[in-house]
């Protein structure tokens, strides 16, 4: 099998590349990445270059430095065609989308359409997997009644968000809009051009080789800040809740979709009700893991922030026989150990 993984030096992309390289030595994996993560977030050190170098040890992975927005770069990566595209490339930050909405659009919407169209025109029947976001639901999530507890909010009446949640008539931020546009394009290519497409609306994905910043990748960022004595700003009161999914479990869902007989799929995916944590609870868990507690200050809520987001994974379980395998505490320990072992990237 020949696979193209866009954004293959990122957290999700690099784990996809490693998984399929190990799964079958005959697989040919092409990784396309422009290595711009540090620049997007104003970081003066290397970040995803670590993953780029890590993937060099696999003989069946071909690394191509290029941009999903540039037709020639994508054509070079796809070549005569691929069996699978796993499209993880994107501009992942909400604040950066507010500062640079045109760049956010060009990467998340135009870049997605560019890869889709090039893949469609190749002779192979390409499976296309798109990494969407819970942000496509925008502030509609905040219409669900909440109960306020000492250190968290909780839903009243439901356990999680299903794919039936409306996506319209709500604030999204430019990031939410650009991801939603890509999401809809991928679905449309499945219906109109009969491509096998899988859209995965992801909640909070975390794992080893995650380079978190204050603006994006908050799980890794909180760990980095705690270990290396950096201040943390919490936007809101810290009671906001997310369901956490370890990256290996996400890749497992992708693999199951590729191997399935489904012609297309739209899935919410996250840790679900059994793997949730609030920001305040996360600080407590970090203290248990590290013996340290960072300096924390509080600021105003960010635009369109979702107070609680918990995925309802029922459709995934039913259609792909998928389930979460990595408990939250185990995943956090793995990530904390990895950050500790690679401190030169963070201090």
N, C-alpha and C positions, 0 to 999 in steps of 0.2 A: 504494500500500500504506500502511496506517495501522499504526503501531507504538507500543506503550507500552514505555518503558524505565524500570524502577524502579531507584532508586539511580543515576540518570543523571548525577549530578555526580561520581561516583567515577571511579576509573581506568578500569575496564572499561566502565561505563555511558556515560561521556562519549565514549569512543572508538567505541562502538557508535552513539551518536547522530550523531556526525560522519560516520561511514562511510555510514550509510543516508541522511543528508541530502545528502551529495555524490553518492551512487550514482544517485539519481533525484530531481530537483527536485520531482517530483510526489508523492514520498513525504511523508506527514505523520507527524512524530515527536513523541510526547508524552513529556516527561521528568518523572518524579515523584521528588522527593527532599526529605527534611526537613532536609538540611544539618547533620546532627548529628555528623559525623565528629570534629571537633575536640573536642566535648564528651565523646564516648565515651572519648577518650584523654587528657583533661585538658590539652589544648593551648590556650594562651591567645591564639592568633592564628587568623586565618582560614586555611582549607585548601582544601576542595573548592569554596568560593565562587569560587575562581579559575576552575574548570571551568564553573561556572554562568554566570559572566560571559562566558567564552569562547564558549559555545554560543549566546549572544544574537545573534551575527552571522549566524546561519543563519535565513532567513526561514521555512523549513518546519519549524522546531523550536519547539514550544510548551512553555514551562517552567511547571510547577505545583509549588509548595511544599506538600508533604503527606507523610503517614505511611502506610506500607503496612498498618499495624495498624488504621487508622481506615477503616471501611467507606465513609463519605461521601467521603473523600479519593480512595479508589481508584475509586469510582463516577464522580466528577468527571473523573478522568483517562481512564477507559475510555470514558465517554460511551455512545454507541449500540453500541459494540463496536470491537474492533481485530483486525487480521489476525494480528498477532504481539505477544506479550509476551516481552521479554528481561528476566528477573528477576535483576538484579545486586544489588539492595538486600540488606543484611545487616549483622549485627554480626560483624566479621571477626577479632576478637582472642581468642586463647586465654586469656591472663591475665585479660582483662576478663570472660570467661565464668565464670571461677573466682570472681571478686569479686561478680558480679551474674548468677547463673544464671537468675533469673526474667526479667530484661530480655533476656538472650541468647535464651531460649526464645521470648519474646513477639515478638521481631524475626525470628529465623531460622525458627522453626517456625510459630507462629500467623500471622505476617505473610505467609509463603509460602502457607499454606492460604487465607488471606483473599483474596489476589490470585487464586489458582487458582479458587476457588469463584465469585468475581464474574465472572471471564473465562468460566467454563464456562456461566454462565446467560445470556450474551449471545447474540444470534442468529447471529453469525459463527462459523465454524469457526476458532478461534484456535490458532495454533501457540504453544506455551509452551516457552521455553528457560530452564533453571534452572542457575545457577552453583553447582555443588556443590564439594566439596573433597577432596583426598587424605586429609584427616583422618577421613573416614568409615571408613577401614580401620584406624584406631587403631594400637595396638601390635602387631597382627598382622604389620605390615611388619617389625618388629624380630625376628621369628622367622626371617627369611632369614639364612643364614650370611654373615658379613662377613670381609673381609680388611682388616687395618689397615696402612696405608701411612704414609709420613712426614707427609703433610699431608691425608690423606683416608681414608675408608673406601670399600670397593668391594664390590659383590655377588659372591658365589661361586655360580656355576652359572646365573645368569640375567642378562639385560641390563636388564629393567625390569618394572614392576608392571602386570599385565593386569587386566581387569575381573573375572577369576575369583578374585581375592584375596578371602578371606572378610571380612565386615564385622562378624561377631558374636564374642562371647566374648573381648573385649579391652577395655582401657582406651581411652577416646576423648577425655576432658575434656568438660565441658558443651558447648563449642563443637562438637566432633566429633559429639556426640549430636544437637544441634539441627540441624546441617546434614544429618546422615543422615536425620532425621525428615522434613525438607523434601524431600530427595532421594526418599525412598520415597513420599511423598504425590504428587509429580509423576509418578513411574512409575505409581502406582495410578490416577491420573486418566487416564493414557494407556490403560490396560487396561480400566477399568470404564466410563469415559465417552467412550472413543474419541477423545480429544483427541490431536493430534499433539504429542508431548512429547519434548524433547531434554534429557537430563541430562549435564552436562559436569563430570566430577570433575577439577578443575584442580589442577595442581601450582603452581609458583612463577611467577606472572604479574607482569610488570614493564613499565614504559614511561614515556614522558613524561607529565607531569601527574599523577604519583604522589606523594602526600604520605605519606611513610613516617614511622613512629614506632618507638620501641624495641620496642613490643608487637606491631606489625603493619606489614607493608610493609618488611621488613628490608633489601631491596636498596636502595631509595631512602634508608632511614635511614642505612645505612653510607656512602653517597655524601654525604649531607648532613653527617654527623658528620665525615667526612674533610675536606671542603671548608671547613667553618666551625669546626674545632677543638673539636669536642664529643667527650666520652669515649664509648667503645663498651664494652658488657658482652657478652661471649660466654658463653652458657649451655651448659656442656659443655666439650669440649676443642677445638672449632673444626673437627674433622674431619668433622662431619656434612655430607652432600652433598644438593643439590637440583638438579633439572633446571629450567632457566629458559626461559620462553616469553615472547617479546615480544608485547605486547597486540594489535598489528595481526594477528598470526597467529591469535590466539584468535578475533577478530572474523571473520576469514575462514572459520573452521570453523563459526561460527554461521550465516553467510550460506549456506554450502554445505548445511547441514542444512535451512534454510528452503526453499531451492530444490529440495531432493531429493524423491524419491518415498517416502521412508521414513515409516512411520506413527508410529514412535517410535525413540528411540535412547538408549543409555547408553554413554558414552565416557570413558575416561581421556585427559587431554590435558595435555601439557607439552612441554618442549624435547627430551625424549628423551635417549638415551645420548650424542648428539653435542653436547649443550649443557648439560653438568653442571659444577658448581663447588662446592667446599667453602668454608666461611667463611674458613679460613686462606688458601686460594688466592684468594679474592675480595679480601682485603686486599692481596695481592701485585698483583693486577690493578689495583686502585685506585691503588696507588703508581705503576704504569706510566702510568695515565691522568692523574693529577693531580700527580705529583711529591711527594705528601704521604703520611704514614702516621699514622693516628690513635693516640691513647692507648687501650690495650685492657686490660681486666681480665677475669678469668674467674670464673664463678660456677657453682653446681650446675646439673645438667641440669633442664630444665623437665619437668613431669609429662607422660607419654605422648609425649614428643618422638620423632620418627622419626629414627633415626641416618642412614639413607639413604632418599631417595625419588626414584625415576626412573620416569617414565611409559613404558609400552609403548604406543605410538601405532598399533599394527598395525591395530586395528579401524577407527580413523578413516581411515587411509590406504586400507584396502580398501573401506569403505562410502561415503566421501565424496571419495576421491581427494585427500586433504588431506596437506600436508607442511609442515614448518617452513621458512620462507623467510628469517628474520632471524637471522644468526649471533650468538652470544652477545656477542662483542666489539663488534660493530656496535651492538647494542641498548644495551649498557652505555655506549658513547660517546654515543649519543643522549640517554640519561637524564642522564648527567653534564653534558652541554652545557646541557640544559634547567634543571637545578637551578642551575647557575652563572649562567644568565641571569635567574633569578627569586629571587635571594638574599634579597630583602625578606621573603619568606614563611618564611624559615628562620633568620634571625639576629635 
